[in-house]
Amino acid sequence: MSATISTAIEPLIERRIFDTEEEAIRVILQAYILQQIGNLRRQMDRFEQKYGMRFQQFAEYLHERSVLLGNSGLSAEQRRTLNQAVMQEEDDWLDWKAAQEMLGSWLGIRQEVMA
């Protein structure tokens, strides 16, 4: 174990918060993993509340909105307004998808570390 990690953990051992360096690292790592999972779940929940649907439904909704943009029956102003809305929704879709993928990764790490 590097001196830097040992030095950082040492006060926790001295104060008997943890019995060993290994225990300290394991517990701190588990807490960090759970924090990341919680943050990503909250982020995904915010998107679900914002749009009133789950990610897959949102992806389908966004596709339909993009198709509507191609509709020649819209006025220039309607098309411009819809285009701005779709661009924001696409940004949210990317963030939502990234959060979903990262959540899967952290859940896998949790399973490996906490097994």
BASE-321313 format. One record per residue: residue in one letter; x, y, z of N, C-alpha, C in turn. Coordinates in pm, whole numbers, plus 32768, in hexadecimal, padded with zeros to 4 digits. Example, Ala and Ser with C-alpha at 12.3 -4.5 7.8 and 13.67 -1.06 7.14 Angstrom:
2
<'A'; <8527; 7DC7; 830C>; <84CE; 7E3E; 830C>; <8528; 7EB6; 830C>>
<'S'; <8505; 7F1F; 82C4>; <8557; 7F96; 82CA>; <850A; 8003; 8313>>
//
This chain:
115
<'M'; <8055; 7F8C; 8000>; <8000; 8000; 8000>; <805A; 807B; 8000>>
<'S'; <8036; 80E1; 7FB3>; <808C; 8157; 7FAA>; <808A; 81A6; 802C>>
<'A'; <80F4; 81EF; 8042>; <80FF; 8240; 80BB>; <8092; 82AA; 80C0>>
<'T'; <8069; 82DC; 804E>; <8001; 8342; 8049>; <7F7D; 830D; 807E>>
<'I'; <7F57; 8298; 8053>; <7EDA; 825D; 8083>; <7EE5; 823C; 8117>>
<'S'; <7F54; 8201; 813F>; <7F68; 81DF; 81CC>; <7F62; 825D; 8222>>
<'T'; <7FA1; 82C7; 81F3>; <7FA1; 8345; 823E>; <7F14; 837D; 824A>>
<'A'; <7EC6; 8373; 81DF>; <7E3D; 83A7; 81E2>; <7DE3; 8355; 823E>>
<'I'; <7DFB; 82D4; 8245>; <7DA8; 827A; 8295>; <7DD4; 8276; 8328>>
<'E'; <7E51; 8295; 8341>; <7E8A; 8289; 83C7>; <7E37; 82CC; 8435>>
<'P'; <7E07; 8347; 8424>; <7DB8; 8385; 848E>; <7D39; 8336; 84B0>>
<'L'; <7D02; 82F4; 844F>; <7C89; 82A4; 8465>; <7CA9; 8227; 84B7>>
<'I'; <7D1E; 81EF; 84A1>; <7D49; 817A; 84EC>; <7D6B; 81A4; 857C>>
<'E'; <7DB6; 8212; 8589>; <7DDE; 8242; 860E>; <7D65; 8262; 8666>>
<'R'; <7CFC; 8296; 862A>; <7C83; 82B9; 8676>; <7C23; 8242; 8683>>
<'R'; <7C51; 81D0; 8656>; <7C07; 8151; 865F>; <7B7E; 8157; 8617>>
<'I'; <7B79; 81A9; 85AE>; <7B02; 81AA; 855B>; <7AFF; 812A; 8508>>
<'F'; <7B76; 8101; 84DD>; <7B88; 8082; 8496>; <7BFA; 8035; 84D9>>
<'D'; <7BF3; 7FB2; 84D1>; <7C5B; 7F5E; 850C>; <7CD6; 7F53; 84B4>>
<'T'; <7CC1; 7F4E; 8431>; <7D31; 7F3C; 83D4>; <7D22; 7F99; 835C>>
<'E'; <7D90; 7FAB; 8315>; <7D8D; 7FF9; 829A>; <7D2F; 7FBA; 8233>>
<'E'; <7D35; 7F38; 822A>; <7CE1; 7EF1; 81CA>; <7C4D; 7F09; 81E6>>
<'E'; <7C27; 7F03; 8267>; <7B9C; 7F1B; 828C>; <7B75; 7FAB; 8269>>
<'A'; <7BCB; 8009; 8287>; <7BAE; 8096; 8269>; <7B99; 80AB; 81D4>>
<'I'; <7BF2; 8075; 8185>; <7BE8; 8085; 80F3>; <7B69; 8042; 80BF>>
<'R'; <7B4B; 7FCB; 80F0>; <7AD4; 7F83; 80C3>; <7A56; 7FD2; 80E3>>
<'V'; <7A4A; 8003; 815F>; <79D2; 804B; 8189>; <79C4; 80D0; 813F>>
<'I'; <7A33; 8118; 8131>; <7A2F; 8199; 80EB>; <7A0D; 8184; 8058>>
<'L'; <7A46; 811D; 801C>; <7A29; 80FE; 7F90>; <7997; 80D9; 7F7D>>
<'Q'; <7962; 8088; 7FD6>; <78D4; 8063; 7FCE>; <787B; 80DF; 7FDA>>
<'A'; <789C; 8138; 8036>; <784C; 81B2; 8048>; <7851; 8208; 7FCA>>
<'Y'; <78C6; 8211; 7F8D>; <78D6; 8260; 7F12>; <7884; 8224; 7EA0>>
<'I'; <788A; 81A3; 7E93>; <783E; 815F; 7E29>; <77A8; 8177; 7E3D>>
<'L'; <7778; 8168; 7EB7>; <76EA; 817F; 7ED3>; <76C3; 8211; 7EBB>>
<'Q'; <771D; 826D; 7ED8>; <7702; 82FA; 7EBD>; <76F3; 8312; 7E26>>
<'Q'; <774B; 82D7; 7DD7>; <7743; 82E8; 7D45>; <76C1; 82AD; 7D0F>>
<'I'; <769C; 8238; 7D40>; <761E; 81F9; 7D16>; <75A8; 8252; 7D3A>>
<'G'; <75A8; 8287; 7DB3>; <753C; 82E0; 7DDE>; <7533; 835D; 7D8A>>
<'N'; <75A5; 839A; 7D6C>; <75A7; 8412; 7D19>; <756D; 83F7; 7C8E>>
<'L'; <7594; 8389; 7C52>; <7563; 8367; 7BCC>; <74CE; 8346; 7BCF>>
<'R'; <74A1; 8301; 7C35>; <7411; 82E2; 7C3F>; <73C0; 8362; 7C4F>>
<'R'; <73F3; 83C1; 7C9F>; <73AD; 8440; 7CB0>; <73A8; 848D; 7C2B>>
<'Q'; <7416; 848A; 7BE2>; <741B; 84CD; 7B60>; <73B3; 848F; 7B01>>
<'M'; <73AD; 840D; 7AFF>; <734C; 83C9; 7AA8>; <72BD; 83E6; 7AD7>>
<'D'; <72A8; 83E9; 7B5A>; <7223; 840A; 7B90>; <71F9; 8496; 7B66>>
<'R'; <7257; 84F5; 7B65>; <7235; 857E; 7B3B>; <7208; 8580; 7AA9>>
<'F'; <724B; 8534; 7A54>; <7221; 852D; 79C7>; <7196; 84ED; 79BC>>
<'E'; <7180; 8482; 7A07>; <70FD; 8440; 7A04>; <708F; 849F; 7A32>>
<'Q'; <70AA; 84ED; 7A99>; <7047; 854E; 7AC8>; <7034; 85BE; 7A64>>
<'K'; <70A0; 85EE; 7A2A>; <709A; 865C; 79C9>; <7044; 8636; 7951>>
<'Y'; <7055; 85BC; 791F>; <7011; 8593; 78A5>; <6F99; 8537; 78BE>>
<'G'; <6F89; 8509; 7939>; <6F16; 84B5; 795A>; <6F19; 842D; 7919>>
<'M'; <6F92; 83FA; 78FF>; <6F9F; 8377; 78BF>; <7028; 833E; 78D9>>
<'R'; <7036; 82BE; 78BE>; <70B6; 8279; 78CB>; <710B; 8295; 784E>>
<'F'; <718B; 8270; 7856>; <71E9; 8290; 77EC>; <71BE; 8259; 7764>>
<'Q'; <7196; 81DB; 775E>; <7171; 81A0; 76DD>; <70FA; 81E8; 769F>>
<'Q'; <7099; 820A; 76F1>; <7026; 8256; 76BE>; <7053; 82DF; 768C>>
<'F'; <70AF; 831D; 76D4>; <70E1; 839F; 76AC>; <712A; 8396; 7626>>
<'A'; <7178; 832E; 7614>; <71C0; 831B; 7595>; <715D; 8312; 7521>>
<'E'; <70F0; 82C9; 7535>; <7089; 82BE; 74CD>; <7044; 8344; 74B5>>
<'Y'; <7024; 838A; 7521>; <6FE6; 840E; 7518>; <7041; 846E; 74CA>>
<'L'; <70C1; 846C; 74E9>; <7120; 84C4; 74A7>; <712A; 84A4; 7412>>
<'H'; <7127; 8425; 73F2>; <7129; 83FD; 7365>; <70AF; 8435; 731C>>
<'E'; <703A; 8429; 735A>; <6FBF; 845E; 731D>; <6FC8; 84F5; 730A>>
<'R'; <7003; 853B; 736B>; <7012; 85CD; 7361>; <7071; 85F0; 72EE>>
<'S'; <70D9; 85A1; 72DD>; <7137; 85BA; 7270>; <70F4; 85A6; 71E9>>
<'V'; <709E; 853F; 71E0>; <7054; 8527; 7164>; <6FF7; 859D; 7147>>
<'L'; <6FBA; 85D2; 71AF>; <6F5F; 8643; 71A0>; <6FA8; 86BC; 7168>>
<'L'; <7027; 86CA; 718A>; <7077; 8739; 7155>; <707E; 8734; 70BC>>
<'G'; <707F; 86BC; 7087>; <7084; 86AC; 6FF6>; <6FFF; 86C7; 6FB2>>
<'N'; <6F96; 86D9; 7000>; <6F11; 86F3; 6FCB>; <6F0E; 877C; 6F89>>
<'S'; <6EEE; 8780; 6F0A>; <6EED; 87FE; 6EC0>; <6E73; 8854; 6EE3>>
<'G'; <6E16; 881E; 6F2F>; <6D9F; 886A; 6F53>; <6DB5; 88D0; 6FC1>>
<'L'; <6E2C; 88D5; 6FF9>; <6E49; 8934; 7064>; <6E77; 89BA; 7029>>
<'S'; <6E4F; 8A25; 706A>; <6E81; 8AA8; 7041>; <6F12; 8AB4; 7069>>
<'A'; <6F55; 8B19; 7035>; <6FE2; 8B2E; 7056>; <6FF2; 8B45; 70ED>>
<'E'; <6F9A; 8B91; 7128>; <6FA0; 8BAD; 71B8>; <6F88; 8B2E; 7209>>
<'Q'; <6F25; 8ADD; 71E1>; <6F09; 8A5F; 7226>; <6F81; 8A02; 721C>>
<'R'; <6FBD; 89FC; 71A7>; <7031; 89A5; 7192>; <70A7; 89D4; 71E8>>
<'R'; <70BD; 8A57; 71EE>; <712B; 8A8E; 723E>; <7115; 8A70; 72D3>>
<'T'; <709A; 8A83; 7303>; <707A; 8A68; 738F>; <708A; 89D4; 73AF>>
<'L'; <7056; 897F; 7358>; <7061; 88EF; 736C>; <70F3; 88C3; 7366>>
<'N'; <713E; 88FB; 730B>; <71CB; 88D8; 72FE>; <7217; 88F9; 737E>>
<'Q'; <71FE; 896D; 73B9>; <7240; 8992; 7436>; <721B; 8931; 74A6>>
<'A'; <719A; 890D; 74AE>; <716D; 88AF; 7515>; <71AE; 8827; 7501>>
<'V'; <71B2; 87F7; 7487>; <71EC; 8775; 746A>; <7282; 8774; 7489>>
<'M'; <72C6; 87E1; 746D>; <7355; 87E8; 748B>; <736D; 87DB; 7522>>
<'Q'; <731A; 881E; 7572>; <7327; 8812; 7604>; <7307; 8784; 7631>>
<'E'; <72A0; 874B; 75F7>; <727A; 86C2; 761A>; <72E8; 865F; 75F2>>
<'E'; <7329; 8677; 7581>; <7398; 8620; 7559>; <740C; 862A; 75BB>>
<'D'; <7427; 86A2; 75EC>; <748F; 86B2; 7653>; <746A; 8663; 76CF>>
<'D'; <73EC; 866C; 76F9>; <73BD; 8620; 776E>; <73C7; 858B; 7753>>
<'W'; <73A6; 8561; 76D9>; <73AD; 84D3; 76B5>; <743D; 84A1; 76C6>>
<'L'; <749E; 84F0; 7696>; <752A; 84C7; 76A2>; <7554; 84BD; 7734>>
<'D'; <752D; 8520; 7784>; <754F; 851C; 7813>; <750B; 84A7; 7859>>
<'W'; <748F; 848F; 7836>; <7441; 8422; 7871>; <747F; 839C; 784C>>
<'K'; <74A2; 838D; 77CC>; <74DF; 8310; 779E>; <7566; 82FA; 77E3>>
<'A'; <75B5; 8362; 77EF>; <7636; 8357; 7833>; <7623; 832F; 78C5>>
<'A'; <75C1; 836B; 7907>; <75A5; 8349; 7994>; <757A; 82B7; 799F>>
<'Q'; <7528; 828B; 7941>; <74F9; 8200; 7942>; <756E; 819F; 792F>>
<'E'; <75C7; 81BF; 78D3>; <763A; 8168; 78BB>; <769B; 8169; 7931>>
<'M'; <76B2; 81DF; 7969>; <770B; 81E8; 79DE>; <76D0; 819E; 7A56>>
<'L'; <764C; 81A6; 7A65>; <760C; 815E; 7AD2>; <7626; 80C8; 7AC3>>
<'G'; <7616; 8096; 7A4B>; <7632; 8008; 7A32>; <76C1; 7FE4; 7A56>>
<'S'; <771D; 803D; 7A34>; <77AA; 8025; 7A53>; <77C1; 8024; 7AEA>>
<'W'; <778B; 8086; 7B31>; <779D; 808B; 7BC2>; <7759; 8017; 7C08>>
<'L'; <76E7; 7FEB; 7BD5>; <76A5; 7F76; 7C10>; <76FC; 7EFB; 7C00>>
<'G'; <773F; 7EEE; 7B8D>; <779B; 7E7F; 7B78>; <7812; 7E86; 7BD6>>
<'I'; <7848; 7EFF; 7BE9>; <78B7; 7F11; 7C45>; <788B; 7EEF; 7CD3>>
<'R'; <7812; 7F1D; 7CF8>; <77DF; 7EFE; 7D7E>; <77D9; 7E67; 7D93>>
<'Q'; <77AA; 7E20; 7D2F>; <779E; 7D8F; 7D3B>; <7828; 7D4F; 7D4C>>
<'E'; <788C; 7D81; 7D04>; <7912; 7D4B; 7D10>; <7951; 7D6A; 7D97>>
<'V'; <7943; 7DE5; 7DC5>; <7986; 7E11; 7E3E>; <793F; 7DDE; 7EBC>>
<'M'; <78BC; 7DD6; 7EB8>; <7872; 7DB3; 7F30>; <784C; 7D1F; 7F37>>
<'A'; <7882; 7CD2; 7EDB>; <7861; 7C43; 7ED9>; <78A5; 7BFA; 7F4B>>
//
